[in-house]
Amino acid sequence: MGTAPLHEKYDVALLDLDGVVYLGGTAIRSAPPALQRARAAGMHLAYVTNNASRTPAAVAELLRSMNVPAQAADVVTSPQAAARLLASKLPPGAAVLVIGSLALRMAVRERGLRPVSSAAESPLAVVQGYAPGIDYQALAEGELAVRAGALFVATNADSTLPGPRGILPGNGSLLRVIAFAAGVEPVIAGKPELPLHHESIIRTGARRPLVVGDRLDTDIEAASRAGADSLLVFTGVSRPAELPVAPPEHRPAYMALTLDALTEAYPDITLTQDAATCNGWTARWRHPHAGSGSIALDGTGAPIDGLRALCAAAWSREGTTADAVSEALSRIGLS
């Protein structure tokens, strides 16, 4: 027994990419068929990414090579959000010093602004996004312009990004050079800030969007800030053990192992004063006072349903600790 599938409740899925659709450039096995089913069922799919190094057309081409249904118009990027933010604050044709990729320069130009590369051209703003070729001179030009009063905008503040040799510095690390030297913090366009979500709504026309991601601190927090429902999948960064003790802004409306959840009935969760039940699992507080005691989890069935019951019970009180849920997590074998 369960409620209607998510594709019937939401008109657009705003999907993160790395950790949701692919990992390190390789498609997550369950993702392409799940997305094909969701699209066939009538759900609009949009791919929303903090990645500032690729154009929407390049992202769509990559997705199609993985058998994921996508066109350039389905891709929403942090450069697009940053460019719209800049256009809202600058006069048409204003010079913007661009530190980053061709994709970022194109996004700035599409908003009627003029990309430049030198502080000597008196830019009214500096926009920075990740690109492998960023060098000292580009950062120095940005610092000079920001110090002279230019608005400082960054596509995103992700401190790291995955690479073939491991975790590498991301745009959030690179932007610290200008921020530290000029003493000015940038305005951030990407997740979890709101400009990228707003860009996604404008471009998709979504009325009932569902944010889909793998990270509590970017995808789910972005949805929370925007007042949108979210689905967390466990194919990327965040792990099940983080959910029961997550703060309110990191709590998804739904959780699932994979994107198959888009077209499957989502189970009902019944919550009472001290217990939560989901598909044969019951999570019950052993102590009546908030901030103390522990949760006992009993039942059988899919472990993900046990986690859903556990989270509902844990989130019903303030101050739930890791100790309070450790036994229950062991019971369902999710960590």
FENWO-V678212 format. One line per field, one symbol per residue. psi: psi as a letter, one per 20 degrees, with the letter a starting at -180 (. if undefined). Layout:
BEGIN
psi: ???
END
This chain:
BEGIN
psi: praqqhihhphponprfpighrokipppgigghghgggghijpppqooqipjiqqhghghggghijkpoqrhiipprhhgggghgghiiqqpjqppopobrhhggggghhjjropriqhijlqiqpppqpqhjprggghggggggghijqpoqqhrkphrqqrhjbprpahhghihgggghikppqpphrqjrhhhghgggghikphmqoppriphifghhggghikqqqppqljdgqqhihghjqrhijoqhqqqgrihhhjqppqqpppagjqqpoliqppppipipqjrarpppqaraphhhhhgggggghiiqqkprhhhigghhhhikp.
END
